[in-house]
Amino acid sequence: MGARVLERFPAGSPRGSWPAEEYAARRRAEGEAAATVVMDLKSDSFLVLVPSEDED
């Protein structure tokens, strides 16, 4: 299963701040039901993903 990155957020946000989670929640509220946050260890950032719509 492929995924498309909607947005990237640095992992060093201030304590108590969750910008990736907040962005994903806004996207879900707008109808993007599968918006998910994952950690990319190589880039030390959080990614907001949605499933890819490619039909191969």
C-alpha positions in Angstrom: 0.0 0.0 0.0 1.4 3.4 -0.9 0.9 6.7 0.9 1.0 10.3 0.0 2.7 12.9 2.3 0.4 15.9 2.9 2.7 17.7 5.3 6.0 17.4 7.3 6.6 18.8 10.8 9.9 18.9 12.7 10.1 16.6 15.7 11.4 19.4 18.0 8.2 21.2 18.7 7.8 22.8 22.1 6.5 20.6 24.9 2.8 20.2 24.8 2.6 21.2 21.1 1.5 18.6 18.6 1.3 20.4 15.2 1.3 17.3 13.1 -1.6 15.8 15.2 -3.5 19.0 15.0 -3.0 19.3 11.2 -4.2 15.6 10.8 -7.2 16.3 12.9 -8.1 19.3 10.8 -7.8 17.2 7.6 -10.0 14.5 9.1 -12.6 17.2 10.0 -12.5 18.3 6.4 -13.3 14.8 5.1 -9.8 13.2 4.7 -10.8 10.3 7.0 -7.5 8.4 6.8 -5.1 11.2 7.6 -2.4 9.6 9.9 0.7 10.8 11.6 3.9 8.8 11.5 7.5 9.4 12.6 10.2 9.5 10.0 13.3 8.7 12.0 15.8 9.5 9.1 14.6 13.1 8.8 13.6 13.4 12.5 10.1 14.7 11.5 6.5 13.8 11.7 4.7 13.1 8.5 0.9 13.4 7.9 0.0 10.7 5.4 -3.1 9.6 3.5 -3.4 6.3 1.4 -2.3 6.7 -2.2 -5.1 6.5 -4.7 -2.9 4.9 -7.4 -4.7 1.9 -9.0 -2.0 -0.3 -10.4 
